[in-house]
Amino acid sequence: MFRALTLIFLACLLAPAFADEKADAQKQLEAARSDVIELKKLLEKLQQEKSGVQKDLHKTETEMGQLEKQVKGLQNELKHSEEEIQRLDLEKKKLEGARLEQQRLIGIQARAAYQSGRQEYVKLLLNQQNPEKFSRTLTYYDYLSEARMEQLATFNETLRQLANVEQDIANQQAQLLEQKSALDSRREQLAEARKERQLALAKLNKEFSARDQKLKARQQEQAALARVLKTIEETLARQAREAEQARQRALLAAREEPLSTPANPVSSGPRVSSGATYGGPFAKARGKLPWPVDGRLVARYGTPRGGDARTKWDGVLIGASAGSQVRAVHGGRVVFADWLRGAGLLVILDHGNGYLSLYGHNQSLLKDAGDVVKAGEPIATVGTSGGQDTPALYFAIRQQGRPSDPAQWCRAQG
């Protein structure tokens, strides 16, 4: 009894502490969401371009990314409808087989009843010397009649089910035609968007025909990326400071109120600051990370870009088939998912403790800013956005704001 009262007393003391802990976790989550919105506004300002061609390319490639996603969704729906029609066709064949067998049995019973039943019944009526035999025989014919009626009822039910299946098939075929029509429409829109992109690229290449102009454009692209990364890093550093301050306040409060605080006063919810380690510390994964996509390295870290030694790759370029899935090399939080000059459709992941991974030139983006992803989770698809001629993925790793060779982080067999 004393033990039960003690437990109740402790529960009353700890309940407010757990409520405060939950409230703190909720505040941190709301702060993270606010940071994402604030960061998006800052990045939108940084992405304002003076070049009309760059604006056209931005609009077209973003639209292409959305259309690619819609086309894939419609293809999945189309496949599901075709599988459903196949299933219904198989069910229809089974019901038609059952109908034919039931029809055959009913025909046999009908002929047998006609050939023998009438004659025997007449004989029984004329010969009533044995009433018991007459009664048993009538009962036997009643059973046969009931069996025939059940057989007919089963036959009618089979016909009803067959009619329902045929109606379902008709509905599925109508839906399939609608989906095919929608898919054809989206493909036409995608083809038109690709045509517009080719025109924009032709204009862009004309603008950057001279080598010095290309160099200047590349420097501007790198500067734009540097500004974005700086903004992200400053925001993440501020989040880390605020999270540390909140943790210190929680520890101080725990020392002041030891009786009303649980053994672990720090929130057990997911941390969203830059100090978070999604799936383990990123630094310990050096040399063990998978490559984000299967393909061939067409440009290595530190090599000249476009044959011009004045600019070098701060990441790698991996050639792969258009539409191939790009996967996160490590758990993290999406801090950028948008179009950026030079990088096209770009995803940036924060892995905590100052580590970022970048994935550019995508065809479509599968995640939004603020999403938490696991290692190996698809985040984008390979494409040619950002002015590329052939499908390839730009992949880079940043450590405390400095570029790092991805080949030193990823497995050699990648």
N, C-alpha and C positions, 0 to 999 in steps of 0.2 A: 504493500500500500504506500509506504514511504517512498519507494523507488518510483512509483507511478506519479505521485505528486511532484517529485523532483523533476521528472521528465516534462511534465506539464508546465512547471515553473520555468524551466530552461527554454522550452518552445516559445513561451510568451516573451521571454527576453530576446530571443534570436529572431523572431518574426519581423520586427521593425528593421533589424540589420539587413536581413535578406531583401526586404522591400527597398531599402536604400541602395543596396548593391544592384538590384535590377534597374532602379531609376538611373543610377550612374551609367550602367551599360547602355540604356536607352539614350541618355544624353550624348554619349560618345558616338553612337550610331547616327543620331541626328546631326551631330557636328560633322561627321564624315560625309554625310549626304550634302550638307551645306558646302563643305569644301569642294566636293565634286562639281556642284553647280557654279561656285565661284571660279574654279579652275577652268571650266568650260567657257565661261564668259571671257576670261583673260585670253584663252587660246583663240577664241573667235576674233578678238581684236588683233592678235598677232598674225592671223592668217589673211588679213585684208590685202589683196594684191592690186597693184596698179595696172598690170598688163591685162588687156581684154581677153587675150588668147588664154592666159592662165585661168581667168574666171570661167571661160567656156569649157576648158579642160576639166576644171573642178566640177562644174555642173554636170557635164556629160559622164565623167567617170563615176561620180557619186550615184547618178541615175542608173548607170550600168550595173553597179554593185547591187542596188535594190532589185533591178530586173532579174539579175542572175539568181538572187535568192528566191524571187517569186517563181521563176522557171523551175528551180529545183523542187520547190514546194508543190507545184502543179504536177511535176513528173511523179512525185511520190503518191499524190492523190490518184493519178491516172493508173499507176501500178496497182494500187489498192483496189480500184474499181475493176480492173481486168481480173485480178485474183478472185474478187467476189463473183463476177460473172462466170468464171470457170467453176467455182464451187456450186453455184446455182445450176449450171449446166449438168454437172455430175449428179446433183440431187434430182434434177428433172429426168435424167436417164434412168436412175433407180426407180423413180415413181412410175415412169412409163413401162419399165419392166414388170413392176408389181401390177400395174393395170392390165397388161396383156395376160399375165398369169392368172389373175382373178377373173378376167373375162373368159379365159379358156375353161377354168373350173366351173364357172356359172353355166357355160354352154353345155359342158358334160352333164351337169346336174339336171339341166332343163330337158335335155334329150332323154336321159334315163327316166325322169319323172313322166315324160310324155309317153314313152314306150311301154313302161311297166306299171306305172302308178294307176292309170285310169282302168286298165283291165283288172288288176287285183282289187281295186276298190269296188268295181261292179260285181265281181264274184262274191265279195264279202256281203254286199247288200242282198244278193240273191240267196246266199247260203248262210242263214243265221241260226243253224242248229247248235253251234258252239259259241255262246255269247261271250265267254271269257276271252277266247282267242280273237273274237271280233274286236273286243275292247282293247286288247293289247296291240293289235295291229293298227287300230286308229291312233293310239298313243304314239306308236312308232312313226307313223306318217306325220303326226304333229311335230315330233322332234326333227324329222327331216325338213319340214316346212320352216321351222324356226332356224335351223342351220342355214337353209337357203336365204332366209331373210337377213341373218347376220352377215352372210357372205355378200349380199347385195349392199348392206349398210357399209361394210368395209370398202367395197368397190366405190360407192358414192363418196366416202371420205377421201379415198385416194384421188378421185377425180377433183375433189375440192382442193386438196393440197397441191395437186398438179397445176390447177388454174392459178393458185396463189403464187407458186414458184414462177410460172410463166409471166405473171404480172410483175413480180420482183425483177425478173430478167429484163423485161421491157423498161422498167424504171431505171435500172442500173445502166442499160444501154443508152437511154436518154441522157442520164447524168454523165456518162462517158463521153457522149458527143459534145455536151456543154463544156466539159473539162478540156477536151481536145481543141475545141474552138478557142477557149480562153488561153490555152497553151500556145496555139498558133498566133494569136493576137500578141501575147507577150514576146514571142520570138521575133515577130515582125518589128515590135517596138525596140527590142534589143538590137536587131540588125540595123535599124535606123540610127540608134544611139552609137553603135560601132562605126557606122559611116560618118557620123558627125565627129566622132573622136578622131578618125583618120584625117579628116579635113583640118581639125584643130591641131593635130600633130604636125601635119604638113606646114601649116602656118608657123607653128612653133619652131620647127626645124629651119624654116626660111629665116626667122628672126635670129636664130643662133647659128647661122651658117659659118661665120668666121670663128676661128679657134679662140681668139681672145674673148669674143662674146660668150662662147660656151663656158669658158673659164669663169667669167664674171657671173654668169647665171648659176654655175655650180657653187661658187662662193656664196651667192645670195641664198641658195637653197640650204647650204650648210649653216649659214647664219640664222636662217629661219628655224631650222631644227635646233640649233644651239639655244635660241631664245625660248623655244617651247620646253626644252629639257631644263633650262635654268628655272623657268616658272614652275615646272613640276617639282624640281628638287627643292626649291624654296618653300613651296606649299607643303611638301612632305616633311621637311625639316621643322616647319612650324607645327604641323600635326604631332610630330614626335615630341617637341617641347611641351605642347599642351597636354599630351598623354602622360608624360613624365611628371608634370606638375600635378595632374589629377591623381596620379598614383601616390605621389608624396603626400598630398592632402589626405588621401584615404588611409595611408599608413599612420599619419599623425592623429587622425580621428580614431584609429584603432587603438593607439596607445592611450589616448585620453579616456576611452570608454571600453575597457577590456571585457567587462561583463556582458555588454550588449552587442558584441561583435563576434562573428564566427571565426574559426581558426584561420581561415584564409580571407582577409578582408578585401583583397583585390578582386575585381570582377572576373568571373570565369568565362564570360562571353567572348566572342571573337574580337581581337584587337584589329583596328583598321588604320593605325598609324604606320609611319614608315619604319618603325621598329619591329613590326610584325614579321614573323617568319612562317610564311605559308608553306606547310609541308616540310619543315625543317630549315635550318640555316642554309642560305644560298652558298655561302663561302665554302662550306664543307662538301658541296657537290662538284667542286672543280675537277675536271677530267672525267666526270661520270654522267654529265647531262646528255640526253638524247638530242639529236638534231631535230629542228622543228618540222622538217619535211624531207621526204626521200627525193634525192636528186643529185646533181653533179655541181661541184664548186666551179663556177665560171669566173669568179673574182675572189681573190684571197685578201685577207686583212693586210693593210700596208702597201698593197701594190698600186701602181698608177691607175687613175680612172680615165678611161677613154684614151689611153696612150699618152696622156699629159702628165709628166712627172711632177708638175706643180700642185696637183691635187691627188690625194691618195684615199683609198678605201678605209673607212673607220669601222668597217664590219665586213661581212662576206656577202656574196651574191650566189644564190643556189638556184640553178636552172631546174625547173620541174614543169609538169603538165598543167595547163590552165585548169583551174577548178579543184586542184589537189588540196586536201585539207592541211592547214597550217595548225600545228599543235603547240601549246605552251610547253616550254622546256622545263618549267618548274612552277610550283604553285605561286600565285600572286594575285594582285588586284589591278584591274584595268584602270589606268589613270589617263589614257588618251585613246580614242577610237574615232578617227575622223580623217578627212583628206588634208594633206600637207604638201606644199610645193616641193617638188623634187622627189618626195617619198610616196606620193599618191595616197591611197587608202592605207593608213598606218595604225598599228596597235602598239601601245607601250604598256608593259606590265611592271608594277612595282613589286619586288621580291623582299623588300625590307632591308634595313641596315645600309641603305645607299645603293642597292643593286637594282638596275633596270635592264629589261630586255626589249628590243625593238624589232618589229616585223612590218616591212613595208612593201609597196608595189602590189598590194592585194587586189583581187578581183571583187571580193565582197567581205564585209566585216560581220562576224557572227556574235560579237559581244559589244556591250556598251560601257561607257565610262562608269566606274563604280562597281562593276561586276567582280566577284571573287571567283577565280578559276583554279582548277586543280592541275597538277602536272599531267601532260598528255591530253588535256581537253582541247577540242577544236575551237579556235578563236577567229579564223579567217580562211579564205581560199586563195590560192596562188593566182596571180594575174599579171597585168602589164600596166597598171595605173602609175601615174607620175611620169609619163613620157617614155616608158620602156618599149622596145620593139618586140622582144620575145618574153614569154612568161618566165618569171624568176622571182625569188623571194629575197629581199634585203633583210639580213639578220645581223643584229649588233647587240653587244653587251656593254653597259656602262657601270663603272665602279667608282662611286663617290664623284660622279661628274666626268670621269675620264674614260675614254674608250678602251676596251680590252679585247684581245684576240679571241673570238668565239672558238677557234680550233683548240685552244688551251682549256676550254671549259667542257667541250662536247667530246663524246667517245670517238676514238680514232676510226672505228668501223663505220661511223656515220657517213 
